[in-house]
């Protein structure tokens, strides 16, 4: 999400050659982060779909930056919007999943129980 937002800011604030290189870097960083997230264990199906979509958008940003001419600036803008939107959607889906509770071993800890355990742990750390 941050790479997309940064790309959107720098796209029109800086000159076209520098914006091309920023788009290339944002696209490459997005691909690397999405592949890392895809390879991580315990990712849900929605996160894996978002990772594939982020890889495609990152590749799109790279192609738009290095291959396209003047209309490419709008393709880079679209890539920045897509990166930001997919990042925000991923955060929302993750928060919704965490609101249902956390899986710990074979049992599921609800949000209220998780908050109580966190408070107890912080209290134990404070007494040390």
Buried (B, 14 or more C-beta within 10 A) or exposed (E): BEBBBBBBEBBEEEEEEEBBEBBBBBBBBBBEBBBEBBEEEEEEEBBBBBBEBBBBBBBBBBBBBEEBEEEBBEBBBBBBBBBBBBBEBBEEBBEEBEEEBBEEEEEEBEEEBBEEEEEEEEEEEEEE
